[in-house]
Amino acid sequence: MGGPYASDDLDLGVQTQVWLATGDDPEATRTGRYLYHRRPYAAHPAASDPAVQDRLLAICADLTGRPMP
């Protein structure tokens, strides 16, 4: 993905992923967050909605024929 219609600077996005994968900074080792350019960012409220999560898992199971364990 990328090119002239990319929605963000690809180098900045890569920096966040490398920081998460290789960093020993305590902020890089915290889980359960959505980050944008190494800073916490609010995810869409549906991401924290158990009903939405259950529906997504059900759709995945229907598509694959394999229920989630």
C-alpha positions in Angstrom: 0.0 0.0 0.0 1.1 3.5 -0.5 1.7 5.6 -3.5 0.2 9.0 -4.2 -3.1 8.1 -2.5 -1.6 6.8 0.8 -3.3 8.4 3.7 -0.2 8.9 5.8 3.6 9.2 5.7 4.8 5.6 5.3 8.2 6.3 7.0 6.4 7.6 10.2 4.2 4.5 10.3 7.2 2.2 10.0 8.9 4.0 12.8 6.0 3.2 15.2 6.1 -0.5 14.2 9.8 -0.8 14.6 9.6 0.9 18.0 7.0 -1.5 19.1 8.8 -4.6 17.8 12.3 -3.7 19.1 12.0 -1.1 21.8 12.5 -1.7 25.4 10.9 1.6 26.3 8.1 0.8 28.8 5.6 2.7 26.6 6.5 0.3 23.7 5.7 -2.8 25.9 2.3 -1.7 27.1 -0.6 -3.6 25.4 -4.2 -2.9 24.6 -3.7 0.4 22.9 -4.0 1.9 19.5 -1.0 4.0 18.5 -0.5 6.6 15.9 3.0 7.9 15.4 4.1 6.4 18.8 1.3 8.2 20.6 -1.9 6.7 22.1 -4.9 7.4 19.9 -8.6 6.7 20.6 -9.8 3.8 18.6 -13.4 3.7 17.2 -15.8 3.0 20.2 -17.0 -0.2 18.4 -13.6 -1.7 18.9 -14.3 -2.0 22.6 -17.9 -3.2 22.2 -18.2 -6.9 23.1 -21.3 -7.3 21.0 -19.4 -6.0 17.9 -16.4 -8.3 18.7 -18.7 -11.3 19.0 -20.4 -10.5 15.7 -17.0 -10.1 14.0 -15.9 -13.5 15.3 -19.2 -15.0 14.2 -18.7 -13.6 10.7 -15.2 -14.9 10.5 -16.4 -18.4 11.6 -19.1 -18.3 8.9 -16.6 -17.3 6.2 -14.0 -19.8 7.2 -16.2 -22.6 8.4 -14.0 -22.7 11.6 -15.2 -21.3 14.9 -12.8 -19.4 17.0 -11.5 -21.5 20.0 
